[in-house]
Amino acid sequence: MNTNKIYADEFVSKFMEGSLQHLKYIQTPIKIFALKDIAPYLRTPIPPILFGYNVIIHLTKGQFQHQIESTKFMVKAPAVMIANYGHTSAIDEVDKNAEGYCVLIKEQAMTSILRDQETLNIFNIAPLLNLQDQDNDDLKQLFHLLYKEIYDENPYKSYYESIFKTIVLKIIKLSDSNKTLLRNQEVAISFKQLVFLDFFKEKSVSYYADKLAVSTNYLNRCVSAVFKKSAKQVILEVAIMHSQLLLLETNKPIATIAYELDFEDPSYFTRLFKKLVGITPTEYRNSAS
């Protein structure tokens, strides 16, 4: 299943074309690329993929159309776009002259850097943040510092992690989520992150309640209050996201995909897929061919 995740080097080989010798692969857990080195070489549209990183894009020039799960965003400079680990993303179109930076952060690095409650708000803000000119200039300086340090011959881990955390705090401050998380928000957000991380290992609500040291009833109340749906519905929605990837990237029969994702009844899987996506699995697969 994990072959459906796309990592930085795989993204380059699958969705970029032309001479890419200018792209330097870096080993740091936080990776940063200049958009001017990426945008001209993208083969769009890029179908929904499960990206194996948290992504922060700071767009200073141009525009692009980005889909996260089922929501499409037209991103116009100056703006910040955030896509969290485990979410499906698609890129419909990109301005070839786009400028700015794209930062990729491994989930383990994100967890170790963002330990306090305040920085957890990064998971609770809207994916798209439009910027005022002064705020755009401030962020541009911070991203440039991060880029410069990570591409240094001897990058200083504590320094570039500190710059990255400053970027995150700046984004939170500019959003409408620069407030303390309530207990139910913290539990609901942590639950959703865990589902994306452990989905293939466990799909029961009780498992996630145990991991969070809360009762299943309390977990459901928190998730319902924050996301307006049950914990089981969140798990089912993640299952459907994974099914979209399997439909596009494999030739497996729909019933086989349903069983692999622990649906006992393929017809129920089909009904749920149509309810959430708007078309049947067969229509979805055919639309991409």
Residue pairs with C-beta under 8 A, 6 or more apart in sequence:
1 200
1 242
1 260
2 200
4 49
4 50
4 242
4 245
4 246
4 249
5 50
5 51
5 52
6 14
6 49
6 50
6 51
6 52
7 52
7 53
8 25
8 31
8 53
8 104
9 25
11 49
11 51
12 20
12 23
15 42
15 43
15 46
16 38
16 41
16 42
16 43
17 41
17 43
18 40
18 41
20 41
22 37
23 33
23 37
23 38
24 151
26 150
26 151
28 150
28 155
28 157
28 160
29 105
29 106
29 108
29 109
30 103
30 104
30 105
30 106
30 109
30 146
30 150
30 160
30 161
30 164
31 53
31 103
31 104
31 105
31 150
32 101
32 102
32 103
32 104
32 143
32 146
32 147
32 150
32 151
33 101
33 102
33 104
34 99
34 100
34 101
34 147
35 57
35 59
35 62
35 98
35 99
35 100
35 101
35 102
36 97
36 98
36 99
38 102
39 62
39 64
39 94
39 95
39 96
39 97
39 98
40 96
40 97
42 91
42 94
44 91
44 92
44 93
44 94
45 90
45 91
45 92
45 93
46 90
46 91
46 92
47 90
47 248
47 288
48 67
48 88
48 89
48 90
48 241
48 244
48 245
48 248
49 88
49 89
49 90
49 245
50 86
50 87
50 88
50 241
50 242
50 245
51 83
51 85
51 87
51 89
52 85
53 85
53 104
53 105
53 106
53 107
54 82
54 83
54 84
54 85
54 104
54 105
54 106
54 107
54 110
55 81
55 82
55 83
55 84
55 89
55 102
55 103
55 104
55 105
56 80
56 81
56 82
56 102
56 103
56 105
56 167
56 168
56 171
57 75
57 80
57 81
57 82
57 100
57 101
57 102
57 103
58 79
58 80
58 100
58 101
58 103
58 139
58 140
58 143
59 75
59 76
59 77
59 78
59 79
59 80
59 81
59 98
59 99
59 100
60 77
60 78
60 99
60 100
60 136
60 140
61 77
61 95
61 97
61 98
61 99
61 100
62 77
62 94
62 95
62 97
62 98
62 99
63 74
63 75
63 76
63 77
63 95
63 98
64 75
64 91
64 93
64 94
64 95
64 98
65 72
65 73
65 74
65 75
65 91
65 92
65 93
65 94
66 72
66 73
66 75
66 81
66 83
66 89
66 90
66 91
66 92
67 73
67 89
67 90
67 91
67 92
68 83
68 87
68 88
68 89
68 127
69 87
69 88
69 241
70 276
70 277
71 127
72 92
73 81
73 127
73 128
75 81
75 128
76 130
77 98
77 99
77 100
77 136
78 130
78 131
78 132
78 133
78 135
78 136
79 128
79 129
79 130
79 131
80 128
80 129
80 131
80 139
80 171
80 174
81 127
81 128
81 129
82 122
82 125
82 127
82 128
82 129
82 171
83 89
83 127
84 123
84 193
84 196
85 107
85 110
85 193
85 196
85 197
86 193
86 195
86 196
86 197
86 199
86 238
87 196
87 241
88 241
88 244
88 245
100 140
100 143
101 143
101 144
101 146
101 147
103 143
103 146
103 164
103 167
105 113
105 164
107 197
109 161
113 119
113 161
113 164
113 165
114 120
114 122
114 165
114 168
117 180
117 181
117 186
118 169
118 172
118 180
119 165
119 168
119 169
119 172
120 181
120 186
120 189
121 172
121 175
121 177
121 178
121 179
121 181
122 168
122 171
122 172
123 189
123 192
123 193
124 177
124 181
124 185
124 189
125 171
125 172
125 175
125 176
125 177
126 175
126 176
129 171
129 174
129 175
131 139
131 174
135 170
135 174
138 170
139 167
139 170
139 171
142 163
142 166
142 167
142 170
143 167
145 163
146 160
146 163
146 164
146 167
149 155
149 156
149 159
149 160
149 163
150 160
172 178
181 189
183 222
184 221
184 222
184 225
184 226
185 222
185 226
187 212
187 214
187 218
187 219
187 222
187 223
188 222
188 223
188 225
188 226
188 227
189 226
190 212
191 208
191 212
191 219
191 222
191 223
191 231
191 234
192 223
192 227
192 234
194 208
194 211
194 212
195 208
195 234
195 235
195 238
196 238
198 207
198 208
198 211
199 235
199 238
199 239
199 242
202 208
203 235
203 239
203 262
205 216
205 219
205 220
205 231
205 232
205 235
206 216
208 219
208 231
209 215
209 216
209 218
209 219
209 231
212 219
214 222
216 231
219 231
220 230
220 231
223 229
223 230
223 231
223 234
224 230
227 234
229 237
236 272
237 276
239 261
239 262
239 263
240 272
240 273
240 276
240 277
242 261
243 257
243 258
243 261
243 269
243 273
243 281
244 277
244 284
246 252
246 257
246 260
246 261
247 254
247 257
247 281
247 284
247 285
247 288
248 285
248 288
250 257
252 260
254 266
254 269
254 270
254 281
254 282
255 266
257 269
257 281
258 265
258 266
258 269
258 270
259 266
261 269
263 269
263 272
269 281
270 280
270 281
273 280
273 281
273 284
274 280
277 284
279 287
